[in-house]
């Protein structure tokens, strides 16, 4: 972990929640809350990759580190790649964690769990998932399903990601959570690839890696972190933090 870098991509534009990274959650901007949870994970250096000076100022005002990136990136992965190149052009850091900037209540253990699959040298990307227990969520396309195969080591290898209810038959269904630990070489390769057919069809960026033959392994965590995308989500996050500061 000494050669790991956590990068939190954050952009100001959000149609459902304007100025989302700066939304106040119990006295601190949301992006600062995410930064603090990453710091509590104890993985290594943390940098916010942002597209607006107000985000950078908010992070630095709380003692954090931020770097400005281009405003026209199409994905968080592209922003993370640019930040990594700016921070470490000599590529001395060999593992990059892409942590979403809208999960202010993510557990530090969940952040660490994304790294666990990289203990296997054959794995290119590590990520996380949690069991879906609500039947409504199992059929909801906004809950991305991870279809995996259990390996001899007890971990899970990703075979597919889908918005459909899959796999069929008896057994648990798992929600994929978009936190990714990349080997540096894997991140470099991933952003160099064009969007893949299944990625475009499912609107799931991680399918680009699978279609290119890259290996993604998945750790199971207890519960999904709360994404904050709407004013209602923001109220829930505030209430959750206020009741459990």
Secondary structure, 3 states (H helix, E strand, C coil): CCCEEEEEEECCCCCCCCCHHHCEECCEEHHHHHHHHHHHHCCCEEEEEECCHHHHHHHHHCCCCEEECCCCCCCHHHHHHHHHHHHCCCCCCCEEEECCCCCCCCCHHHHHHHHHHHHCCCCCEEEEEEECCCHHHHCCCCCCEEEEEECCCCCEEEEEEECCCCCCCCCCCEEEEEEEEEEHHHHHHHHHCCCCHHHHHHCCCHHHHHHCCCCEEEEECCCCCCCCCCHHHHHHHHHHHHHCC
